[in-house]
Amino acid sequence: MMRMTQNQLSMLQGRPVEDGSGKKIGTVGQIWMDRTGEPNWVSVKTGLFGKRESMVPLEPARMQQDHLVVPYDKDMIKNAPHVEAGANEPLSDPEIDDLYTYYNLEQTPPAKGASAPARHAQGRQEQLTRSEERLHVGKSREPAGAARLRKYVVTENVHTTVPVTHDEVRLDHESITADNVGNERPDIGDATREIDLYAEQPVVGKERVPVERVRMTEDDVTEDRSIDEPVRREKIEADFPDRGGQPRNG
C-alpha cells in the first residue's frame, strides 16, 4: 500500500481528485487506516451537498501537482463502499473486507502487535490556503516614432586666391650716340605709338559633384529596463491558547 508522511497526509486533505483522463471526481475528505495500521484509504466527496464519502484505495493513487489522480472513473467511485461525512469511528473488519473485495485488491495481513486502527490518520483538521500574486513581465512591440533622412540647401562663402597676370608699361631712356645711331629720322612733328596691354581676370565657374552617401539603417538594441510593481501576498498566523487560557500567536 502507498505510504505517506504526516506532512503529505495533511497536504492531501481537501485536494481535488481526478481520474486518469483528467476529469474531476471530487475532493479528498479524510485519510483512513485499515488492519495494517497504515493509511491505506481515502474518502472522496463526490457531491456538493453529499453526506456520504466514497472510499478509494491509496495504493494505486498518485499526486500530480496539487491534485490526487486515481485509476478509477467517477461512477465506480460513487458506487464504492462509503462512510458518513464527519464520522470518527474506526473501519470495521467487514467494511475493510468489502473495500478490498470491491476494488479487487489483495489484503496485507496486519503486523504482530499492531494497535487497533484509527478512523483516520490524524485528528480533524482545518486549513487555509495561502495565495500570493506573481509578477509576469512580457513585452509588446509598439510604434516609437519615425526616422527620416532630409536633404536641404545651405549657402556659404568660399574664400580662395588665384594668381593673375597683367601687362605693365616701363619706359627706358637711351641716349643716341654716333655709335648707336640707327635709321631714325630727325623729323620734328607730332607722332603716336601704341602697345596693346592685357590683364588676366578671375573667371568663376561651378560644377555639381557627388561627395558623400548617407545611409539610414535600423538596428535592434537591447537594454535592461527596471520595473517596480507592487504585488500582494498572504501570510497565515495561528493563535493558540496558552496554559492560562490566553491566546498566543504561533
C-alpha positions as CSV (number, residue, x, y, z in Angstrom):
1,M,0.0,0.0,0.0
2,M,1.0,3.6,-0.5
3,R,2.8,5.2,2.4
4,M,2.7,8.9,3.1
5,T,4.3,11.1,5.7
6,Q,2.2,13.1,8.1
7,N,3.1,16.2,6.2
8,Q,1.9,14.6,2.9
9,L,-1.3,13.5,4.5
10,S,-2.0,17.0,5.9
11,M,-1.5,18.4,2.4
12,L,-3.7,15.7,0.8
13,Q,-6.9,16.7,2.7
14,G,-9.2,18.9,0.6
15,R,-7.3,18.3,-2.6
16,P,-9.1,17.7,-5.9
17,V,-9.4,14.1,-7.0
18,E,-9.3,13.3,-10.8
19,D,-9.4,10.1,-12.8
20,G,-6.7,9.1,-15.2
21,S,-8.2,11.2,-18.1
22,G,-8.1,14.4,-16.0
23,K,-11.8,14.5,-15.2
24,K,-12.6,15.8,-11.7
25,I,-14.3,13.3,-9.4
26,G,-14.5,15.2,-6.2
27,T,-12.3,16.3,-3.3
28,V,-10.4,14.4,-0.5
29,G,-12.4,14.1,2.7
30,Q,-10.4,12.1,5.3
31,I,-7.5,9.6,5.4
32,W,-8.2,6.1,6.8
33,M,-6.3,3.2,8.2
34,D,-7.2,-0.5,8.0
35,R,-5.9,-3.5,9.9
36,T,-2.3,-3.0,8.9
37,G,-2.3,0.3,10.8
38,E,-1.2,2.2,7.7
39,P,-3.2,5.0,6.0
40,N,-4.3,2.9,3.0
41,W,-7.7,4.5,2.2
42,V,-9.0,8.0,1.4
43,S,-12.7,9.1,1.4
44,V,-13.8,11.3,-1.5
45,K,-16.6,13.8,-1.5
46,T,-18.3,13.4,-4.9
47,G,-21.2,15.7,-4.4
48,L,-21.6,19.4,-3.4
49,F,-24.0,18.7,-0.6
50,G,-23.5,14.9,-0.2
51,K,-23.4,13.5,3.3
52,R,-21.5,10.4,2.2
53,E,-17.9,10.0,1.2
54,S,-16.8,7.2,-1.1
55,M,-13.8,5.1,-0.2
56,V,-10.8,4.9,-2.6
57,P,-7.5,2.9,-2.1
58,L,-4.4,5.0,-1.9
59,E,-2.1,2.3,-3.2
60,P,-2.7,2.9,-7.0
61,A,-3.2,6.7,-6.5
62,R,-0.5,9.3,-7.2
63,M,-0.1,13.0,-6.5
64,Q,0.1,15.2,-9.6
65,Q,0.9,18.9,-8.9
66,D,-1.9,19.9,-6.5
67,H,-4.4,17.0,-7.0
68,L,-4.8,13.3,-6.4
69,V,-5.1,11.0,-9.5
70,V,-6.8,7.6,-9.1
71,P,-7.2,4.9,-11.8
72,Y,-11.0,4.7,-11.4
73,D,-13.8,6.6,-13.0
74,K,-16.4,8.6,-11.2
75,D,-19.2,6.1,-11.4
76,M,-17.1,3.3,-9.9
77,I,-16.0,5.6,-7.0
78,K,-19.6,6.9,-6.4
79,N,-20.8,3.3,-6.1
80,A,-17.9,2.2,-3.9
81,P,-18.4,1.5,-0.1
82,H,-18.8,4.7,1.7
83,V,-18.7,6.4,5.1
84,E,-20.8,9.2,6.6
85,A,-19.2,12.5,6.2
86,G,-17.6,13.6,9.5
87,A,-17.8,10.1,11.1
88,N,-15.0,9.3,13.5
89,E,-15.2,5.6,14.1
90,P,-12.5,3.1,13.0
91,L,-13.3,0.9,10.0
92,S,-14.7,-2.4,11.0
93,D,-13.4,-5.7,9.6
94,P,-16.5,-6.2,7.4
95,E,-16.0,-2.6,6.0
96,I,-12.4,-3.3,5.2
97,D,-13.2,-6.7,3.6
98,D,-15.9,-5.0,1.5
99,L,-13.4,-2.4,0.3
100,Y,-10.8,-5.0,-0.8
101,T,-13.4,-7.1,-2.5
102,Y,-15.0,-4.1,-4.3
103,Y,-11.6,-2.9,-5.7
104,N,-10.3,-6.5,-6.2
105,L,-7.2,-5.9,-4.1
106,E,-5.2,-8.3,-2.0
107,Q,-5.2,-7.7,1.7
108,T,-2.0,-7.4,3.6
109,P,-2.1,-9.1,7.0
110,P,-1.6,-6.8,10.0
111,A,1.8,-6.9,11.7
112,K,2.1,-8.6,15.1
113,G,1.3,-6.3,18.0
114,A,-0.3,-3.7,15.7
115,S,-2.6,-1.5,17.6
116,A,-6.3,-1.0,16.6
117,P,-6.6,1.2,13.5
118,A,-7.8,4.7,14.0
119,R,-10.7,6.0,11.9
120,H,-8.3,8.4,10.2
121,A,-4.6,9.0,10.3
122,Q,-4.8,12.3,12.2
123,G,-7.3,14.4,14.1
124,R,-9.9,16.6,12.4
125,Q,-8.2,19.4,10.5
126,E,-9.0,22.9,9.4
127,Q,-6.8,24.6,6.8
128,L,-6.3,27.8,4.9
129,T,-4.8,28.2,1.5
130,R,-2.2,31.0,1.3
131,S,-2.1,32.8,-2.1
132,E,0.1,35.4,-3.5
133,E,0.4,37.5,-6.6
134,R,3.2,36.6,-9.1
135,L,4.5,39.3,-11.4
136,H,4.6,38.2,-15.0
137,V,6.5,40.7,-17.3
138,G,6.1,40.5,-21.0
139,K,6.9,42.7,-24.0
140,S,4.9,44.3,-26.7
141,R,6.2,46.0,-29.8
142,E,4.7,49.4,-30.3
143,P,5.5,52.4,-32.6
144,A,8.1,54.7,-31.2
145,G,8.2,57.4,-33.9
146,A,9.8,57.6,-37.4
147,A,13.3,58.3,-38.5
148,R,13.8,60.4,-41.7
149,L,16.6,61.5,-43.9
150,R,16.1,65.0,-45.1
151,K,18.3,67.0,-47.6
152,Y,18.3,70.8,-47.8
153,V,20.5,73.5,-49.3
154,V,22.7,76.0,-47.4
155,T,24.8,78.7,-48.9
156,E,28.3,79.5,-47.7
157,N,31.2,81.8,-48.9
158,V,34.3,80.1,-50.2
159,H,37.5,82.3,-49.9
160,T,40.4,81.4,-52.2
161,T,43.2,83.2,-54.2
162,V,44.0,82.9,-57.8
163,P,47.3,84.2,-59.4
164,V,46.5,86.6,-62.3
165,T,49.0,88.3,-64.8
166,H,48.6,91.8,-66.4
167,D,50.8,93.9,-68.7
168,E,52.5,97.0,-67.4
169,V,54.5,99.6,-69.4
170,R,58.1,100.5,-68.4
171,L,59.9,103.5,-70.0
172,D,63.5,103.1,-70.9
173,H,65.5,106.2,-71.9
174,E,68.6,105.6,-74.1
175,S,70.9,108.3,-75.5
176,I,71.7,108.2,-79.2
177,T,75.4,108.5,-80.0
178,A,77.4,108.1,-83.1
179,D,78.0,104.5,-82.1
180,N,74.3,103.5,-81.8
181,V,72.6,105.8,-84.2
182,G,70.2,104.0,-86.4
183,N,67.8,104.8,-89.1
184,E,65.9,107.2,-87.0
185,R,64.9,110.3,-88.9
186,P,65.3,113.6,-87.2
187,D,61.8,114.7,-88.0
188,I,60.2,117.3,-85.9
189,G,56.5,116.9,-85.5
190,D,53.7,115.0,-83.6
191,A,53.7,111.2,-83.5
192,T,52.0,108.4,-81.6
193,R,52.8,104.8,-80.9
194,E,50.6,102.2,-79.1
195,I,51.1,98.8,-77.4
196,D,48.1,96.7,-76.5
197,L,48.1,95.8,-72.9
198,Y,46.5,92.6,-71.4
199,A,45.4,91.6,-68.0
200,E,44.1,88.2,-66.7
201,Q,40.8,88.3,-64.7
202,P,39.5,85.6,-62.4
203,V,36.7,83.6,-64.0
204,V,34.3,81.7,-61.6
205,G,32.6,78.5,-62.7
206,K,30.6,75.9,-60.8
207,E,30.1,72.2,-61.2
208,R,28.0,69.7,-59.3
209,V,29.8,66.6,-58.0
210,P,28.6,63.8,-55.5
211,V,30.7,64.0,-52.3
212,E,29.0,61.7,-49.7
213,R,26.5,59.0,-49.4
214,V,24.4,58.9,-46.2
215,R,22.6,55.6,-45.4
216,M,20.0,55.1,-42.6
217,T,19.9,51.6,-41.2
218,E,17.6,50.2,-38.4
219,D,19.3,48.1,-35.7
220,D,17.8,46.4,-32.7
221,V,19.4,47.4,-29.4
222,T,18.6,45.5,-26.2
223,E,18.7,47.3,-22.9
224,D,17.6,46.4,-19.3
225,R,14.7,48.4,-18.0
226,S,13.8,48.4,-14.3
227,I,10.2,47.6,-13.4
228,D,8.8,48.4,-10.0
229,E,5.3,46.9,-9.4
230,P,3.6,46.1,-6.1
231,V,2.4,42.5,-5.6
232,R,0.3,41.2,-2.8
233,R,0.8,38.0,-0.8
234,E,-1.0,36.5,2.1
235,K,0.5,35.4,5.5
236,I,-1.0,32.9,7.8
237,E,-0.7,33.1,11.6
238,A,-2.2,30.7,14.1
239,D,-3.4,31.7,17.6
240,F,-3.0,29.0,20.2
241,P,-4.4,29.3,23.8
242,D,-1.6,29.1,26.4
243,R,-2.0,27.2,29.6
244,G,-3.7,30.2,31.2
245,G,-6.3,30.2,28.6
246,Q,-5.0,33.3,26.8
247,P,-4.5,33.2,23.1
248,R,-0.9,33.3,21.8
249,N,0.4,33.5,18.2
250,G,2.1,30.7,16.5
